[in-house]
Amino acid sequence: MYDFHTHTFLSDGVLSPVELIRRAHVKGYRVMAITDHVGPGNLEMVLNVLIADCKAASRRWDILALPGVEITHCPKEDIDRLAGEAKSLGAAVVNVHGETVVEPVEPGTNFAAVRSEHVDVLAHPGLISTEEAAIAARNGVFLEVSARRGHSFANGHVVRTAMEAGAHMVLDSDAHAPEDLLTRDFALAVALGSGLNDEEAAALLDREPMGLLRRIGAA
């Protein structure tokens, strides 16, 4: 299992980083990123904790735990700068909270995210446009297929638009609690429910994460 979008009590999750990693490891995860919600004020604090905890867990257990962030509800003009700062502070994975249909994300957030060279994943991008997906394809930004309730409402649109544009995709849990962590069967069901066939769904779960790991230099 690969999962590049999870949260701890450093933002709105319920577990400590180390406990979340341990529970993911026991559940069969091979690679995970912890990507707590950040803005300008808590960026450095969150990363300092995650870097230390991910390093300790990865050293002791057979799992690659990656420190990351999800830039969330920030002004679109600041996204590229914050993403660059996150990378300079040691974030392995930088996600941006996309224009999900269930939250009042500022219009233009998707566009700002896919244009940034520092952004790795546009999380739950909602009704992303063909133009935005094409920019994501050119810049190697991965578009998320979300297993999170609510955010998953637009998965079918995301998949169709991404495939038309040739953009990469990744399926993530957006876990906030231990019961949100994925199993292979549930992840496959989400992929198939998004409109993918069996071969495409398997590629989303197995091949695409390797591409993202290569992008961030962790493969």
C-alpha positions as CSV (number, residue, x, y, z in Angstrom):
1,M,0.0,0.0,0.0
2,Y,1.1,3.5,-0.8
3,D,-0.6,6.6,0.6
4,F,0.6,10.2,0.2
5,H,-2.1,12.1,2.1
6,T,-2.7,11.6,5.8
7,H,-3.2,13.8,8.9
8,T,-2.2,13.7,12.6
9,F,-3.1,15.7,15.7
10,L,-0.7,18.3,14.4
11,S,-3.6,19.5,12.4
12,D,-7.1,17.9,12.4
13,G,-6.3,14.2,12.8
14,V,-6.6,12.2,16.0
15,L,-3.3,10.3,16.3
16,S,0.3,11.3,16.9
17,P,2.6,11.0,13.9
18,V,4.4,7.9,15.3
19,E,1.2,6.1,16.2
20,L,-0.3,6.8,12.7
21,I,2.9,5.4,11.1
22,R,2.8,2.3,13.4
23,R,-0.9,1.6,12.6
24,A,-0.2,2.0,8.9
25,H,2.7,-0.3,9.1
26,V,0.7,-3.0,10.8
27,K,-2.0,-2.6,8.2
28,G,0.4,-3.4,5.4
29,Y,1.5,0.0,4.2
30,R,4.9,0.1,2.5
31,V,5.1,3.9,2.0
32,M,3.2,6.8,3.5
33,A,3.4,10.5,3.7
34,I,2.1,12.5,6.6
35,T,0.8,15.8,5.2
36,D,-0.8,17.9,7.9
37,H,-2.6,21.1,7.1
38,V,-0.4,24.1,7.0
39,G,-0.4,27.8,6.4
40,P,2.2,30.5,6.8
41,G,2.2,30.4,10.6
42,N,2.6,26.7,11.4
43,L,4.6,25.5,8.4
44,E,8.0,25.2,10.1
45,M,6.6,23.8,13.4
46,V,4.7,21.0,11.7
47,L,7.6,20.0,9.5
48,N,10.1,20.0,12.4
49,V,7.9,17.4,14.2
50,L,7.2,15.3,11.2
51,I,10.8,15.1,10.0
52,A,11.9,13.8,13.4
53,D,9.1,11.3,13.8
54,C,9.2,10.0,10.2
55,K,13.0,9.5,10.4
56,A,12.7,7.6,13.7
57,A,9.9,5.3,12.5
58,S,11.5,4.6,9.1
59,R,14.7,3.6,10.8
60,R,13.1,1.1,13.1
61,W,10.2,-0.3,11.1
62,D,9.9,-1.6,7.6
63,I,8.0,1.4,6.2
64,L,9.1,4.5,4.4
65,A,7.4,7.4,6.3
66,L,7.7,10.7,4.5
67,P,7.3,14.2,6.1
68,G,5.0,16.5,4.1
69,V,2.4,19.2,4.2
70,E,-1.0,20.0,2.7
71,I,-1.2,23.7,2.0
72,T,-4.8,24.4,2.9
73,H,-7.2,27.3,2.3
74,C,-4.3,29.7,1.7
75,P,-4.5,32.7,-0.7
76,K,-3.8,31.4,-4.1
77,E,-1.1,34.0,-4.6
78,D,0.9,32.5,-1.8
79,I,0.8,28.8,-2.8
80,D,4.0,28.7,-4.9
81,R,6.0,30.6,-2.2
82,L,4.7,28.4,0.6
83,A,5.3,25.2,-1.4
84,G,8.9,26.3,-2.0
85,E,9.4,27.1,1.6
86,A,8.1,23.7,2.6
87,K,10.6,22.0,0.3
88,S,13.4,24.1,1.7
89,L,12.4,23.2,5.2
90,G,12.6,19.5,4.4
91,A,9.2,18.4,3.1
92,A,9.4,15.3,1.0
93,V,5.9,15.7,-0.3
94,V,4.0,18.9,-0.9
95,N,0.2,18.6,-1.4
96,V,-2.2,21.5,-2.0
97,H,-5.8,21.3,-0.8
98,G,-7.6,21.5,-4.1
99,E,-11.0,22.9,-5.0
100,T,-13.1,20.1,-3.6
101,V,-16.8,20.4,-4.1
102,V,-17.6,20.2,-0.4
103,E,-15.5,23.1,0.9
104,P,-15.2,26.8,0.1
105,V,-11.7,26.7,-1.4
106,E,-10.7,29.9,-3.1
107,P,-11.2,29.7,-6.9
108,G,-7.9,29.7,-8.7
109,T,-6.3,27.4,-6.1
110,N,-6.1,24.5,-8.6
111,F,-4.5,26.7,-11.2
112,A,-1.9,28.0,-8.8
113,A,-1.1,24.6,-7.6
114,V,-0.5,22.9,-10.9
115,R,1.7,25.8,-12.1
116,S,4.0,25.5,-9.1
117,E,7.2,23.5,-9.6
118,H,7.3,22.8,-5.9
119,V,3.8,21.1,-5.7
120,D,3.8,17.3,-6.0
121,V,0.0,16.5,-5.5
122,L,-3.1,18.5,-6.0
123,A,-5.4,16.9,-3.5
124,H,-9.1,16.3,-4.2
125,P,-9.2,18.8,-7.1
126,G,-13.0,18.7,-7.5
127,L,-14.2,19.9,-10.9
128,I,-10.8,20.5,-12.3
129,S,-10.7,22.0,-15.7
130,T,-9.1,20.4,-18.8
131,E,-6.7,23.3,-19.0
132,E,-5.6,22.8,-15.4
133,A,-5.2,19.1,-15.9
134,A,-3.1,19.7,-19.0
135,I,-0.8,22.0,-17.0
136,A,-0.5,19.4,-14.3
137,A,0.5,16.9,-17.0
138,R,3.2,19.2,-18.3
139,N,4.6,19.9,-14.8
140,G,4.3,16.4,-13.4
141,V,1.8,17.3,-10.7
142,F,-0.2,14.3,-9.6
143,L,-4.0,14.7,-9.4
144,E,-5.6,12.9,-6.4
145,V,-8.3,10.3,-6.6
146,S,-9.7,10.6,-3.0
147,A,-11.0,7.8,-0.8
148,R,-12.3,10.5,1.6
149,R,-16.0,10.8,1.9
150,G,-17.2,14.1,0.4
151,H,-14.0,14.7,-1.5
152,S,-14.6,11.6,-3.4
153,F,-17.8,12.9,-5.0
154,A,-15.8,14.3,-8.0
155,N,-13.5,11.3,-8.5
156,G,-15.2,10.3,-11.8
157,H,-14.7,13.8,-13.2
158,V,-11.1,13.9,-12.0
159,V,-10.3,10.5,-13.6
160,R,-11.8,11.4,-16.9
161,T,-10.2,14.8,-17.1
162,A,-6.8,13.5,-16.0
163,M,-6.9,10.7,-18.6
164,E,-7.9,13.1,-21.4
165,A,-5.0,15.4,-20.4
166,G,-2.4,12.7,-19.8
167,A,-1.9,13.7,-16.2
168,H,-0.7,11.4,-13.5
169,M,-3.0,10.4,-10.7
170,V,-2.5,8.9,-7.2
171,L,-5.1,7.4,-4.9
172,D,-4.9,8.5,-1.3
173,S,-6.8,8.0,1.9
174,D,-6.8,11.5,3.3
175,A,-6.8,9.7,6.6
176,H,-7.7,11.6,9.8
177,A,-8.2,8.6,12.0
178,P,-6.9,5.0,12.1
179,E,-10.1,3.6,10.6
180,D,-9.5,5.8,7.5
181,L,-6.3,3.9,6.5
182,L,-6.7,2.0,3.3
183,T,-6.8,-1.7,2.6
184,R,-6.0,-3.0,-0.8
185,D,-9.6,-4.1,-1.4
186,F,-11.1,-0.8,-0.5
187,A,-8.6,1.2,-2.5
188,L,-9.3,-1.0,-5.5
189,A,-13.1,-0.4,-5.0
190,V,-12.5,3.3,-5.0
191,A,-10.5,3.1,-8.2
192,L,-13.1,1.0,-9.9
193,G,-15.9,3.3,-8.6
194,S,-14.1,6.2,-10.2
195,G,-14.7,4.7,-13.6
196,L,-11.4,2.8,-14.2
197,N,-11.3,-0.7,-15.6
198,D,-9.4,-3.5,-13.8
199,E,-6.1,-2.8,-15.5
200,E,-6.3,0.9,-15.0
201,A,-7.2,0.5,-11.4
202,A,-4.3,-1.8,-10.7
203,A,-2.0,0.7,-12.4
204,L,-3.3,3.5,-10.2
205,L,-2.5,1.5,-7.1
206,D,0.8,0.0,-8.1
207,R,2.5,2.0,-10.9
208,E,1.5,5.6,-10.3
209,P,2.9,5.7,-6.7
210,M,6.3,4.7,-8.1
211,G,6.2,7.6,-10.5
212,L,5.5,9.9,-7.6
213,L,8.3,8.4,-5.5
214,R,10.7,9.1,-8.5
215,R,9.4,12.6,-8.7
216,I,10.4,13.3,-5.1
217,G,13.6,11.4,-5.3
218,A,12.5,8.6,-3.0
219,A,12.3,5.7,-5.4
